[in-house]
Amino acid sequence: MQHLQGLRAFVSVAREGSVSRAAERLHLTQPAVSLKLKQLQDDLGLKLFRRRPQGLGLTEDGQSLLPVAEKALAGLVAFEQSARALHSTVRGRLKIGTIVDPEFIRLGAFLHRLVARAPQLETELHQGMSGSVLEQVRNGSLDVGFFLAPPGAGPGLALSELAHRELTLFDYHVIAPAGWAARVADTRWPSLARLPWIVTPPNSVHNRLLASVMEPRGLVPNGVAQVDQEACMLDLVRAGVGLSLARDALAMAERQERGLVVVNGVRLPCALSFIWRKDRENEPVISEALEALAGVWLLDDLDSAGSA
């Protein structure tokens, strides 16, 4: 670094063939350029230029060092640019509420794109049920999160401080243990409600979806076990304990691989959404998250995301 100005003077004079023209390019006086050259040559113990009638020409030592000097200056320019870029890089920590399995919410691709955009940004993941993620985003203990709800419902009309973006639509199916085809032949909700159910806490989307179809009919599922993990629900269905809900891809895979029964004609539409507080969407960490999300899910017009 101590030879930076001398290297610049050396390369400029070599290119221009003249101290005066090099001084103009460097925005320095001729004596200043001459001094920098003298200091560099003295430090190196080498003569870099010889005088010619048409100006200054490189000595053999100067010709040997010129490409190296040019590379050194290019490296220093890149160094300075990288240092300046760090001033505009988003820093801090982003707390993300995650749900279900990482593949379904494209968590890996989201984090990869986010880190590429903001390498100084730390991420902190908190796995939970969508209802708990909703509450933590609302109270500020999480910055953003994934959420499940019926299409168009968003995080709920009571929480107008939240904004959301629907990422994908899919269906939940009612699944039953292998050999239960006859028991679920009557697909009307009063009949299904009387069968044993593996139920979930209120914060779970399964609970909300079942309530949305049963409560208007005055029904309550016959709960025989309560769990809060999707993997546990599937294990209990496989074990013959009772009915449960499963995302379409999981339901079809379980039917194919383990012989579980998918109840015919019963579908509960759902949407995967991303949620954040409206009053924080212009914060750099939130903006970076939304931009990364848009790239992963190929979304447009994030600014027009609906409110709760």
N, C-alpha and C positions, 0 to 999 in steps of 0.2 A: 504493500500500500504506500510505502514511503516514496516509491518511484513512479507513482501514478501520473503526476504532472509531467515528469520527465519522459515517460513512455508516450504520452499524448503529444508532446512536442516532437519527439523523435519520429513517430509515425506521420504526423502532419507535415513536417519538413520533408520527409522522404517522399510523400505523395505529391507535394506541391513543388519540390525542388527549390524552394525559396523560403527564407526565414520570414520575409515580409508577408508573403501570401499565407503562410502557416499562422502567423500572428493574427491576421484578419479572420481566418477560420476559427481560431481558438478564442477570439475576442480578448487578446492580450497585446501588450506592446512588444515591439521587436526585441528590446533589451531583455524583457522577461523571458521570452522564448529562448534567446541565446543563453541566458543564465541557466535555464532548466536543462538545456542540452549539455552545457559544460558540466553541470553537477552530475548528470547521468553518466557522461563519459568518464569523469573523474572517479565516480564510485565503481564503475565497471573496469576501469583501467584499460579502456579500449578507445580507439579512434573510430567513430561511426561515419563521418562525412569527410570528403575532400572538396576543396574549392575547384570549380571549373569555370570557364568563361561564361557559360550560360546559367550558372548557379551552383548549387551544392549537389554533389553526387555521393552515393553510398560507397563506402569502402567495402572490401570483401567481408569484413566482420559485420558491418552494417547490413549488408545483403543477407547474411546468415541469420542475423537477429530479427530482421523486419517481420518475417512470418510469425515468429514466436511472439513478438511484441503485439502484433495484430490480434493473435489469439488471446493473449493475456488481457488486452483491452476489451475484447468482445466478452470474455468471461466476467470482467469487472462490471460491464454494462448490464449483463444478465443478473449479476449479483445485486446491483442497485435497484433494478426493476423488481426483482423478487422481494427485496426489502420494502420497497414502496407499496407493493401489492399487499403485504401483510398489514399495512395500516388500514386497508379497506376490507380485510377478511373478517367475516362474522366470527366472533368469539363468544364463549359462554357455554351453557349447558342446556340441552333440550330434553325435557322429561316427557316420554312418550308412553301412553297407555296402550297396551296391546291386548288382543283377545284371540280366542280360538287358536288355530295353528299358524305358524309363521308363513307357510307356503300360501295359505288362502289369502292372507292380507298382503302378500308380496313384501314381507318385511325386509328380507335380504336385499332385494333390488332397491327398495326405498332407502335403506341405510347406505348402501353402496353409492347411490346417486347423491345423497345428502353429504357424505364425507368428501366426495369428489368436488362438490360445489363449495363446501365450507370445511376445509381440513382442520381448522382450529376449533371447530364446534364439537363439544363432547355430547354424547347421547346417553341417556339413562332410561332403560326399559322397565316398565312395571306391568306384569301380566295380571289380568283380572277379568271379571265379568263386565260386559258392556255397561251395565247400570252403575257399577262402581267407578268405571273409567269416566262416565258422564259426570258423576258427582265431583270427582277429583279435578276434572277440567274446569268445571263450574266454580269450584272454590279456590282454584289456582295452584293446588298441589301438583297437578300435571299441566304441562303446557299445551299438549295436543293429544289426540287419541283416536282409536278406532271404535266404532259403535254400530250396533245392529238394531234395526227397527223396521217395521213395515214400510214399504215404499212410500215416499212422500210425507212420512210422519216426522222425519228428522228426530232431534233429541227430545221432542215433546213441546207442546204449545206453551207450557208454563215457564219454560226457560228461554225467554226471549234474548238473554244476553249471549247465547251461544249461536255460532254459525256452523254450518255443516256442508259437506259436499258428498253426494252419493257417488260411490265408486263402481259398484256393480250390483245387479239384481240377481236373485236366485230364489229357490224354494226350499222350505223345510218339508219333510215327509214324516208321517207317522210310521215308525218301524216296530215290529213285534218279533218275539223269539221264533226260531225255526219251529215249524209244526203248528203254528197258531193261525194258519190261513182260515180255518173254519171259524175260529173265535172272533176274527175281525172281518168276517164276510159282511156283516151289517155295518156299513161305514157311516151311519148317522151318528152325530155327536152324542146324543143321549146314550146310545149303546156303547160307544167307545169310552165314554166317561166312566162307566161302571166297571170297566176292566182295570186290572192293576196297572198303575202308572209309576214310572220313575220320575219324580218331580224335581224342580230346582228352586233355589231361593228367588225372591222377588227381583233381585238385581240381574238375573239371567234373562236373556232374550227368549229362552224357551218358556219361561214362566209368563212373560208378557204376551207372547204369541198365543199360548193356550188360553190365557185369560181373555184375549180379544175375541175368541170364538165361543168360549164356554160361558163367560159371565153374562153376555146378552141373552143367553138361553137359560139362565138360572142354573147352570151346571158347575160342578166342581170335580176335578179329576180325582179318582180313587187312588190317592198317593200311598204307596207301600214303602217307598224309600226316597230319600232326598240326597242329591249329590250336587256338587258345583263344578265338576270337571267333565268335559265331553267324553274323554276316554273312559271314565268311570261309568258313565251312562251306557256307553256301548258294551262294556264288560257285563253290566247287569242285564242288558237285553240278551246278550249271548248266553248268559247263565239261566235264562228263562224266568227272570223276576217279573218283567212287565213291559209295558209300552214306553216309548220315548220318541222325541223328535230328533231328526238328523238332517243335516244339509244334504242336498240332492246328490252331490258327488259321493259323500260318505254312505248314504243310504243305498245307492246303486252298487257300490263296492262291497258293502256288507251282504247284500243279497247275492251277489255273484260269488263271493269268496266263502261265506259262512252260512248261506242259506237263510238269512233272516228274511222276514216277511215285510214287504213294503205295502202298506194299506192302499188299495186302489182308489184313485180319484180324490185323495185328500192331500191338498197342497196348501201350505201357508206361505204366501209371498213375503220376502224379506229383502232388505237392502243393507249392504255394507257401506258405512259412511265414515268420513273423517271429520272430527269436530275440534273447534277451538273457540276461544272467547272473541267476540266481535271487537271488544275494546283493546285487544292485543294483536290484531292481525297485521298491523304495520310495524310491529317490533321485528328487528332483523332476524332473530332466531325463528319466529313464526313464519315470516315471509320466505325464508330459505326452505323451511319444511313444506310449505305449500307449493313452491316451485319444484322441489324434488318430487313431491307427490304427483304433480301434474305430468312430469316427464315419465314416471313409471306407469301411470294409468292412462296416459295420452289424453289428458283432460284439457279443456279450454275454458277461458273465462272464469277462472277461480274467483275473481273479484265479485262475480255475480252470484256467489254461493248463497243458498237460501238460509234464512235464519230459522231458529228453533220455533 
